[in-house]
Amino acid sequence: MMPKAIINKEQIADIFPMSDISFGMVYHSLQHPGDAVYHDQIVFNIQLPAFDPTVFYNALLLVADRHENLRSNYNIFDYDSPVQIVFKHIVADFEHQDICSLSEKDQEDFISKCMHDDQLQPFVLASHTALWRVRTFLLDENNLMVIWINHHAVIDGWSTSLVMKDLHEAYTALKSHGRFSFEKLRSSYRDFVKAELTLKRSERVKQFWAEELMDLQRLRLPGNYREGDQLKNYFRTYNKDIYARIRGAAKQYGSSVKNICFTAYVYTIYMITHQTDLLLGLISHNRPVLEDGDKIVGCFLNTVPFRVNWPQHITWKQLLKLVDEKLLKVRQYEGLSLKEIGNLPGMSDSKAIPLVNTFFNYIDFYIYKEIREASVVDTTAPRAVHVGSYEKTNTYLDFMLDAGSEKLNLVIRYYESVVPGKLITAMSQYFYEVLHRITGTPDEICTKDSILSAVERQQLLQDFKGPESTYPDDKTIMDLFREQAVKSPRQLAVVSEDISCSYEMLDRKSDQVAAKILAEGVKPGSVVVVMMERSLELIIGLFAIMKAGAVYLPIDPGYPPERIRYLLEDSAAEMVLTNTETGNAWSSIRCRKMNLSHPDCYSGESGSFKQEVSPVAAAYMIYTSGSTGRPKGVIVNHQTLVNRIYWMQEAYALSPEDRILHKTPVSFDVSMWELCWWAISGASLVLLPPGAERNPMLISKVIAEQKVSVMHFVPSMLDVFLDFIGENSQYRHFPTLRIVFSSGEALKKATVSEFFRLFADCQLVNLYGPTEATVDVTYFNCRRQWDEEIIPIGKPINNISLYVLSKNRELQPEGVAGDLYICGGLALGYLNRPDLTHAAFVNVRIGEEKRLYKTGDIARWLENGELEFIGREDDQLKIRGVRIEPGEIEKVLRQYPDVEDVIVIGSKQQGDNTKLNAFIVCSQTFSFSQVTAFMAERIPSYMIPTSFYQLEAFPMKANGKIDRAELFRQAKRISSEEVFSLPVNEEERLIAEIWKQVLGIESVGINDNFFQIGGDSITILKVFNRLNKAFPKQLAVVDLFKYTTISSLATYYITGTNDFPGPNGEEEVFDILLNATKNLEVND
């Protein structure tokens, strides 16, 4: 579509600026060469006996002489601004073919191929050629198919009808009389462009749109456009009865057929989105108020943004009134082009999707009625060959409604990747149902549920819920463990590199400790803390607490002292179980302590302990990050834990030969199934040595040596593990490993593909669930062959129902995103936080009133009843599987000296890993090491941001909200005091290349601190693997935490010593950074 010919000035009749709509269409067609964007092919079946192609061609020339746009081309290349060039005369591109001898099927195939070939022939810009052409096909002696082809920038739909009317008039006159001339029009397209330029200078109009679209959220349709996806058309005709009802309702309510249909469209779009603030498009035909303005041929279309903030509890009649009033208000300002609106301040923040990505076009041109009355267009001809027109815009979902024949003909243009065909069919029915309610039950409250079909409701409420399955709901995990201990007393229960313990021994020792706990005055229902590394004593302590009827609370002994004190005080813990003598961090708290490494903990007669524990009593409590700045304790009872573990045994049955690897830190709830599942099935638990979770080589050795068959990884750590064994085949021999579970983060397709490449006979299962719903509530058995980009989170487990709801808590259709709610298996609530409990655990009427947990996650149902996780609706983040509320980090940073305000946000790194960024308004400068050390005394290491930025003040939007998009552009990054230097020797260059590959950055200095430029405890393991592959000298992981700059690490490689200390304070934060790896394997 680039210029091909030099234009002779003598050929030009006029030249003036391009209209905004024409420029926008030309611009988008150039952006997508080869896609036939705005390359329109309009098909007409016409009755013309004794058709004469020569006369038809002459008629075309007369029509072109009358309308300047048919003699125009555009030049956006050679002038200061884009121009429209009108030529005195132009050659019409016309071809005629007689295909009477072909069958109807062959005629359709022939014409379809011609149209396809034509789409591959784009119009040539900046040349003396027409931007339209005509192809005619004689079907039989009376019937002609006319295909009018044009660049949409030249003429719109109304203008096409004018051209066809003029063409029919000229052809008929020439055929009958041999001569004809048109009456000269009193206005032209130039006059329209002049009026448009005047409007663009109107501050009042621009101010309206700036205020109307302030802080807008662009419409999110169900899917994302996939490059190469083909435009599809869906057709449906509604009967005359509904059209008559609409006309009656329009008269009754003082509205119009168009407005009622547009209201139905608005609600139909609301049905397929999760948003309540909708930005849609309405095609305005925007013809100029000029003499003969209705007869000018050109492109006058404008897509008018229509924004509606969805009110609750509104009737259909009130909704129509709301739309009527909004349309009346917008009409005063609809002349400003969408291009100009898009250029207003604040409109260009997101280029990922168009400002308006769906529109409604109501077509009721009187001119078409005249054509029909003249019998030019024959839609009932018995030999009418069925070939569809072709139009392609830069939007993703177009609703076109033709009401010209007193019945509604709907055409929906869509992309399968954006809105699946099944949902398009459903939308056509939603549209019909809404029209029925507006015209039939106008005083009924608008609800999505009332629009869904009975089949859809059955699917969402019944077919998609988890299986109803019986389980021992009258027992606790410890009851089931005791039964197993009686069945197989000598079976190995717990094993590690230096200990082993049978079922009988574990049952006896945990009985003895349970008795001692109660003897110390701890009452059932009280909180008892376990604070120790992975060990046999930890297992004994957990079982003893549950047997005693107390509530198990695990606390990581590596937590900062201040956090440990907070958890002990908030939980009102009665006792702490340890296996060491340390405890200074909480010595001031009045709390009993029992050291399970002492022999006197195991006195008492075997089999004498008895304590009744109710299945509905609290079993354990896990603390999660809190949005208010305080961690909150989630309390889970025995019954829901039994249901969760029993489902796992039913779905992935363990046998006495199985061995589960326990490697998840006990402060995260995934550890609960690692610690309990084996105990009800006769299998064994393998304890990974403390600290080994950060070393894929040690993990590999334990799997092989201890014959592990079942284990768990957070996806980001699974990537590290796969990367290691992929590069070190000697560690890849795991004949016993049969199932790997993964949860805590979105599992990537690339991870699944690599897993099955390396493990031919091992199963990979993707799990999902929040702490508030007892670990996991969905599962997906990953498949070796998987074409979709997203790995689903799967189907609900036994006795669990999940609902995808709108913001007004109505059922969302299949395929539509919404808030994910869980029913069944729920926690009792948050300890001492009734406000948070009532906010998160809500009663919702779905058929009947049910207690649901609002996860804060966004998901959608797939056709097969599996769920697809989409993201979060709030600021909550997942860092390597850990659930983190930015508010908790912000609260700590606000305590730092001179900090006035702070905001913490997440950003994506290479491999889709999330890192934490802290933006601080502070009057004084400070160093990375100082602020990191301050935070390390108060919160766990995984919550410490990897990047800090300083500003004088937060950038604000016009509405007073923080402009987050501007934060990275305006803030100064807090970095090392070292001078930036490039690598100078081979060792430094090699290390730098590895850093750049792993971190996804373009440059790195030899004095940059790894953790200041985006590194974390996951990426450092990837660096570890690659360095040991690249250098003959083998590192330990701890070395990378000590030598955190390229210069220090290269010196260590060369000399074995570190002569170049890192940034000031590096030694001070060494322990902090090393401690970060302790919680690599975490899940929520």
Secondary structure as the mmCIF struct_conf table of DSSP 4:
data_model
#
loop_
_struct_conf.conf_type_id
_struct_conf.id
_struct_conf.beg_label_comp_id
_struct_conf.beg_label_asym_id
_struct_conf.beg_label_seq_id
_struct_conf.end_label_comp_id
_struct_conf.end_label_asym_id
_struct_conf.end_label_seq_id
BEND BEND1 ALA A 5 ALA A 5
HELX_LH_PP_P HELX_LH_PP_P1 ILE A 6 ASN A 8
HELX_RH_3T_P HELX_RH_3T_P1 LYS A 9 GLN A 11
STRN STRN1 ILE A 12 PRO A 17
HELX_LH_PP_P HELX_LH_PP_P2 MET A 18 SER A 19
HELX_RH_AL_P HELX_RH_AL_P1 ASP A 20 GLN A 31
BEND BEND2 HIS A 32 HIS A 32
TURN_TY1_P TURN_TY1_P1 PRO A 33 TYR A 38
STRN STRN2 HIS A 39 GLN A 47
TURN_TY1_P TURN_TY1_P2 PRO A 49 ALA A 50
HELX_RH_AL_P HELX_RH_AL_P2 PRO A 53 ARG A 66
HELX_RH_3T_P HELX_RH_3T_P2 GLU A 68 ARG A 71
STRN STRN3 SER A 72 ASN A 75
BEND BEND3 ILE A 76 SER A 81
STRN STRN4 VAL A 83 PHE A 87
BEND BEND4 LYS A 88 LYS A 88
STRN STRN5 PHE A 94 ASP A 98
TURN_TY1_P TURN_TY1_P3 CYS A 100 SER A 101
BEND BEND5 LEU A 102 LEU A 102
HELX_RH_AL_P HELX_RH_AL_P3 GLU A 104 GLN A 119
TURN_TY1_P TURN_TY1_P4 LEU A 120 LEU A 120
BEND BEND6 GLN A 121 GLN A 121
HELX_LH_PP_P HELX_LH_PP_P3 PRO A 122 VAL A 124
BEND BEND7 LEU A 125 THR A 129
BEND BEND8 LEU A 131 LEU A 131
STRN STRN6 TRP A 132 LEU A 138
BEND BEND9 ASP A 140 ASN A 142
STRN STRN7 ASN A 143 HIS A 151
TURN_TY1_P TURN_TY1_P5 HIS A 152 VAL A 154
HELX_RH_AL_P HELX_RH_AL_P4 GLY A 157 HIS A 177
BEND BEND10 GLY A 178 GLY A 178
HELX_LH_PP_P HELX_LH_PP_P4 PHE A 182 LEU A 185
BEND BEND11 ARG A 186 ARG A 186
HELX_RH_AL_P HELX_RH_AL_P5 TYR A 189 LYS A 200
TURN_TY1_P TURN_TY1_P6 ARG A 201 ARG A 201
HELX_RH_AL_P HELX_RH_AL_P6 GLU A 203 GLU A 212
TURN_TY1_P TURN_TY1_P7 LEU A 213 ASP A 215
BEND BEND12 PRO A 222 GLY A 223
TURN_TY1_P TURN_TY1_P8 GLU A 227 GLY A 228
HELX_LH_PP_P HELX_LH_PP_P5 ASP A 229 GLN A 230
STRN STRN8 LEU A 231 TYR A 238
HELX_RH_AL_P HELX_RH_AL_P7 LYS A 240 TYR A 253
TURN_TY1_P TURN_TY1_P9 GLY A 254 GLY A 254
HELX_RH_AL_P HELX_RH_AL_P8 VAL A 257 MET A 271
TURN_TY1_P TURN_TY1_P10 ILE A 272 ILE A 272
BEND BEND13 HIS A 274 HIS A 274
BEND BEND14 THR A 276 THR A 276
STRN STRN9 ASP A 277 SER A 284
BEND BEND15 VAL A 289 LEU A 290
TURN_TY1_P TURN_TY1_P11 GLU A 291 ASP A 292
HELX_RH_3T_P HELX_RH_3T_P3 GLY A 293 LYS A 295
BEND BEND16 GLY A 298 GLY A 298
STRN STRN10 ASN A 302 ASN A 309
HELX_LH_PP_P HELX_LH_PP_P6 TRP A 310 PRO A 311
BEND BEND17 GLN A 312 HIS A 313
STRN STRN11 THR A 315 THR A 315
HELX_RH_AL_P HELX_RH_AL_P9 TRP A 316 ARG A 331
TURN_TY1_P TURN_TY1_P12 GLN A 332 GLY A 335
BEND BEND18 LEU A 336 LEU A 336
HELX_RH_AL_P HELX_RH_AL_P10 LEU A 338 GLY A 342
TURN_TY1_P TURN_TY1_P13 ASN A 343 ASN A 343
BEND BEND19 LEU A 344 LEU A 344
TURN_TY1_P TURN_TY1_P14 PRO A 345 SER A 348
BEND BEND20 ASP A 349 ASP A 349
BEND BEND21 ALA A 352 ILE A 353
BEND BEND22 LEU A 355 LEU A 355
STRN STRN12 THR A 358 ILE A 363
HELX_RH_AL_P HELX_RH_AL_P11 TYR A 366 GLU A 373
TURN_TY1_P TURN_TY1_P15 ALA A 374 SER A 375
STRN STRN13 VAL A 377 VAL A 377
BEND BEND23 THR A 379 THR A 380
TURN_TY1_P TURN_TY1_P16 PRO A 382 ARG A 383
STRN STRN14 TYR A 390 TYR A 390
BEND BEND24 ASN A 394 TYR A 396
STRN STRN15 LEU A 397 ASP A 402
TURN_TY1_P TURN_TY1_P17 GLY A 404 SER A 405
BEND BEND25 GLU A 406 LYS A 407
STRN STRN16 LEU A 408 TYR A 415
TURN_TY1_P TURN_TY1_P18 GLU A 416 VAL A 418
BEND BEND26 VAL A 419 VAL A 419
HELX_RH_AL_P HELX_RH_AL_P12 GLY A 421 GLY A 440
TURN_TY1_P TURN_TY1_P19 PRO A 442 ASP A 443
BEND BEND27 GLU A 444 GLU A 444
STRN STRN17 ILE A 445 ILE A 445
HELX_LH_PP_P HELX_LH_PP_P7 CYS A 446 CYS A 446
HELX_RH_AL_P HELX_RH_AL_P13 LYS A 448 ILE A 451
BEND BEND28 LEU A 452 LEU A 452
HELX_RH_AL_P HELX_RH_AL_P14 ALA A 454 GLN A 458
HELX_RH_PI_P HELX_RH_PI_P1 GLN A 459 ASP A 463
TURN_TY1_P TURN_TY1_P20 PHE A 464 PHE A 464
BEND BEND29 LYS A 465 LYS A 465
HELX_LH_PP_P HELX_LH_PP_P8 GLY A 466 PRO A 467
TURN_TY1_P TURN_TY1_P21 ASP A 473 ASP A 474
HELX_RH_AL_P HELX_RH_AL_P15 ILE A 477 LYS A 487
TURN_TY1_P TURN_TY1_P22 PRO A 489 ARG A 490
BEND BEND30 GLN A 491 GLN A 491
STRN STRN18 LEU A 492 VAL A 495
BEND BEND31 GLU A 497 ASP A 498
STRN STRN19 SER A 500 SER A 502
HELX_RH_AL_P HELX_RH_AL_P16 TYR A 503 ALA A 519
TURN_TY1_P TURN_TY1_P23 GLU A 520 GLY A 521
HELX_LH_PP_P HELX_LH_PP_P9 VAL A 522 LYS A 523
TURN_TY1_P TURN_TY1_P24 PRO A 524 GLY A 525
STRN STRN20 VAL A 527 VAL A 530
BEND BEND32 ARG A 534 SER A 535
HELX_RH_AL_P HELX_RH_AL_P17 LEU A 536 LYS A 547
TURN_TY1_P TURN_TY1_P25 ALA A 548 GLY A 549
STRN STRN21 VAL A 551 PRO A 554
TURN_TY1_P TURN_TY1_P26 PRO A 557 GLY A 558
BEND BEND33 TYR A 559 TYR A 559
HELX_RH_AL_P HELX_RH_AL_P18 PRO A 561 SER A 571
TURN_TY1_P TURN_TY1_P27 ALA A 572 ALA A 572
BEND BEND34 GLU A 574 GLU A 574
STRN STRN22 MET A 575 THR A 578
BEND BEND35 ASN A 579 GLU A 581
HELX_RH_3T_P HELX_RH_3T_P4 ASN A 584 TRP A 586
TURN_TY1_P TURN_TY1_P28 SER A 587 SER A 588
BEND BEND36 ILE A 589 ILE A 589
STRN STRN23 ARG A 592 ASN A 595
TURN_TY1_P TURN_TY1_P29 LEU A 596 SER A 597
BEND BEND37 HIS A 598 HIS A 598
HELX_RH_3T_P HELX_RH_3T_P5 PRO A 599 TYR A 602
BEND BEND38 GLY A 604 GLY A 604
TURN_TY1_P TURN_TY1_P30 SER A 606 GLY A 607
TURN_TY1_P TURN_TY1_P31 PRO A 615 VAL A 616
BEND BEND39 ALA A 617 ALA A 617
STRN STRN24 ALA A 618 THR A 624
TURN_TY1_P TURN_TY1_P32 SER A 627 THR A 628
BEND BEND40 GLY A 629 ARG A 630
STRN STRN25 LYS A 632 ASN A 637
HELX_RH_AL_P HELX_RH_AL_P19 HIS A 638 ALA A 651
BEND BEND41 TYR A 652 TYR A 652
TURN_TY1_P TURN_TY1_P33 PRO A 656 GLU A 657
STRN STRN26 ARG A 659 HIS A 662
BEND BEND42 THR A 664 THR A 664
TURN_TY1_P TURN_TY1_P34 VAL A 666 SER A 667
BEND BEND43 PHE A 668 PHE A 668
TURN_TY1_P TURN_TY1_P35 ASP A 669 ASP A 669
HELX_RH_AL_P HELX_RH_AL_P20 VAL A 670 CYS A 676
HELX_RH_3T_P HELX_RH_3T_P6 TRP A 677 ILE A 680
TURN_TY1_P TURN_TY1_P36 SER A 681 GLY A 682
STRN STRN27 SER A 684 LEU A 687
HELX_LH_PP_P HELX_LH_PP_P10 LEU A 688 PRO A 689
TURN_TY1_P TURN_TY1_P37 PRO A 690 GLY A 691
HELX_RH_3T_P HELX_RH_3T_P7 ALA A 692 ARG A 694
HELX_RH_AL_P HELX_RH_AL_P21 PRO A 696 GLU A 705
TURN_TY1_P TURN_TY1_P38 GLN A 706 LYS A 707
STRN STRN28 VAL A 710 PHE A 713
HELX_RH_AL_P HELX_RH_AL_P22 PRO A 715 GLU A 727
HELX_RH_3T_P HELX_RH_3T_P8 SER A 729 TYR A 731
TURN_TY1_P TURN_TY1_P39 PRO A 735 THR A 736
STRN STRN29 ILE A 739 SER A 742
BEND BEND44 GLY A 744 GLU A 745
HELX_LH_PP_P HELX_LH_PP_P11 ALA A 746 LEU A 747
STRN STRN30 LYS A 748 LYS A 748
HELX_RH_AL_P HELX_RH_AL_P23 LYS A 749 LEU A 758
BEND BEND45 ALA A 760 ASP A 761
STRN STRN31 GLN A 763 TYR A 768
HELX_RH_3T_P HELX_RH_3T_P9 THR A 771 ALA A 773
BEND BEND46 THR A 774 VAL A 775
BEND BEND47 VAL A 777 VAL A 777
STRN STRN32 THR A 778 ASN A 781
BEND BEND48 ARG A 784 GLN A 785
BEND BEND49 GLU A 788 GLU A 789
STRN STRN33 ILE A 790 ILE A 790
HELX_LH_PP_P HELX_LH_PP_P12 ILE A 791 PRO A 792
STRN STRN34 GLY A 794 GLY A 794
STRN STRN35 LYS A 795 PRO A 796
TURN_TY1_P TURN_TY1_P40 ASN A 798 ASN A 799
STRN STRN36 SER A 801 LEU A 805
TURN_TY1_P TURN_TY1_P41 LYS A 807 ASN A 808
BEND BEND50 ARG A 809 ARG A 809
STRN STRN37 LEU A 811 LEU A 811
HELX_LH_PP_P HELX_LH_PP_P13 GLN A 812 PRO A 813
TURN_TY1_P TURN_TY1_P42 GLU A 814 GLY A 815
STRN STRN38 GLY A 818 CYS A 823
BEND BEND51 GLY A 824 GLY A 825
STRN STRN39 GLY A 829 TYR A 830
TURN_TY1_P TURN_TY1_P43 LEU A 831 ASN A 832
HELX_RH_AL_P HELX_RH_AL_P24 PRO A 834 ALA A 840
STRN STRN40 PHE A 841 ARG A 845
BEND BEND52 ILE A 846 GLU A 848
STRN STRN41 GLU A 849 TRP A 861
TURN_TY1_P TURN_TY1_P44 GLU A 863 ASN A 864
BEND BEND53 GLY A 865 GLY A 865
STRN STRN42 LEU A 867 ARG A 872
BEND BEND54 GLU A 873 ASP A 875
STRN STRN43 LEU A 877 ILE A 879
TURN_TY1_P TURN_TY1_P45 ARG A 880 GLY A 881
STRN STRN44 VAL A 882 ILE A 884
HELX_RH_AL_P HELX_RH_AL_P25 PRO A 886 LEU A 893
TURN_TY1_P TURN_TY1_P46 ARG A 894 GLN A 895
BEND BEND55 TYR A 896 TYR A 896
TURN_TY1_P TURN_TY1_P47 PRO A 897 ASP A 898
STRN STRN45 VAL A 899 LYS A 908
HELX_RH_3T_P HELX_RH_3T_P10 GLN A 910 ASP A 912
STRN STRN46 THR A 914 CYS A 922
BEND BEND56 SER A 923 GLN A 924
HELX_RH_AL_P HELX_RH_AL_P26 PHE A 928 ALA A 936
TURN_TY1_P TURN_TY1_P48 GLU A 937 ARG A 938
BEND BEND57 ILE A 939 ILE A 939
HELX_RH_3T_P HELX_RH_3T_P11 SER A 941 MET A 943
BEND BEND58 ILE A 944 ILE A 944
BEND BEND59 THR A 946 THR A 946
STRN STRN47 SER A 947 LEU A 951
BEND BEND60 GLU A 952 ALA A 953
STRN STRN48 MET A 956 MET A 956
TURN_TY1_P TURN_TY1_P49 ALA A 958 ASN A 959
BEND BEND61 GLY A 960 GLY A 960
STRN STRN49 ILE A 962 ILE A 962
HELX_RH_AL_P HELX_RH_AL_P27 ARG A 964 GLN A 970
HELX_LH_PP_P HELX_LH_PP_P14 ALA A 971 ALA A 971
STRN STRN50 LYS A 972 ARG A 973
HELX_LH_PP_P HELX_LH_PP_P15 ILE A 974 ILE A 974
BEND BEND62 GLU A 977 GLU A 978
HELX_LH_PP_P HELX_LH_PP_P16 VAL A 979 PHE A 980
BEND BEND63 ASN A 985 ASN A 985
HELX_RH_AL_P HELX_RH_AL_P28 GLU A 986 LEU A 999
TURN_TY1_P TURN_TY1_P50 GLY A 1000 GLY A 1000
BEND BEND64 GLU A 1002 GLU A 1002
TURN_TY1_P TURN_TY1_P51 ILE A 1006 ASN A 1007
TURN_TY1_P TURN_TY1_P52 PHE A 1010 GLY A 1014
TURN_TY1_P TURN_TY1_P53 SER A 1017 ILE A 1018
HELX_RH_AL_P HELX_RH_AL_P29 THR A 1019 ALA A 1030
BEND BEND65 PRO A 1032 LYS A 1033
HELX_LH_PP_P HELX_LH_PP_P17 GLN A 1034 ALA A 1036
HELX_RH_AL_P HELX_RH_AL_P30 VAL A 1037 LYS A 1042
BEND BEND66 THR A 1045 THR A 1045
HELX_RH_AL_P HELX_RH_AL_P31 ILE A 1046 THR A 1055
BEND BEND67 GLY A 1056 THR A 1057
BEND BEND68 PHE A 1060 PHE A 1060
BEND BEND69 PRO A 1063 PRO A 1063
TURN_TY1_P TURN_TY1_P54 ASN A 1064 GLY A 1065
HELX_RH_AL_P HELX_RH_AL_P32 GLU A 1066 ALA A 1076
HELX_RH_3T_P HELX_RH_3T_P12 THR A 1077 ASN A 1079
BEND BEND70 LEU A 1080 GLU A 1081
#
